[in-house]
Amino acid sequence: MDLILWRHAEAEDGSPDASRKLTKHGRDQAKRVAAWLKPRLPKRCEILVSPAVRSQETASALGARFKTDAAVGTHADAAGLIAAAGWPDRPGAILIVGHQPTLGRVAATLLSGAQADWHMAKGAVWWLRHVDGEARLFTAIHPKLA
């Protein structure tokens, strides 16, 4: 199984939190990372996206169909997101477009076995793969390198 974690790109300040849109810089980040991701995504990759506007806009840069799911939203926790992803038993791949600190906590939990507050940059992707009974970091990309 592949679990691809994509943190939403840079968003405007303000409230309500769920309505915050991407900044111009954020839209550029999303486009760059989407251009990097699109040719690499496995066929039939399911995409789950937070209902928050900034995550919806980030995912939209891919130009692919996705499902909005509150289980990966702003109030998600690591255990709930891991369950929503079907880790490690789901066949194939899933891309989650969501938020900090949850995405960093998911990566920490799966890669180290303990929940911790690992930082994931805005717009970054961490690609985890389940191999031989363990989680492995397959790749990570920062939006400046995409």
MOMO-V802331 format. One record per backbone hydrogen bond with DSSP energy under -0.5 kcal/mol. CO is the residue of the C=O (numbers start at 1). NH is the residue of the N-H. Records with the same first field share a line. If there is no record, write none. Layout:
CO = NH  NH
This chain:
1 = 130
2 = 4  94
3 = 5  128
4 = 6  96
5 = 7  126
6 = 98
8 = 123
10 = 23
16 = 19
17 = 20
18 = 53
20 = 54
21 = 12
23 = 27
24 = 28
25 = 29
26 = 30
27 = 31
28 = 32
29 = 33
30 = 34
31 = 35
32 = 36
33 = 37
34 = 38
35 = 39
37 = 40  41
42 = 45
46 = 48  95
47 = 67
48 = 97
49 = 69
52 = 55  56
53 = 57
54 = 58
55 = 59
56 = 60
57 = 61
58 = 61
59 = 62
60 = 63
67 = 49
69 = 72
70 = 73
73 = 76
77 = 81
78 = 82
79 = 83
80 = 84
81 = 85
82 = 86  87
83 = 86
86 = 89  90
92 = 2
93 = 46
94 = 4
95 = 48
96 = 6  98
97 = 50
98 = 8
99 = 103
101 = 105
102 = 106
103 = 107
104 = 108
105 = 109
106 = 110
107 = 111
108 = 112  113  114
109 = 113
110 = 135
116 = 118
121 = 124
124 = 7
125 = 141
126 = 5  128
127 = 138  139
128 = 3
129 = 131  136
131 = 134
134 = 131
136 = 129  138
139 = 127
141 = 125
142 = 145  146
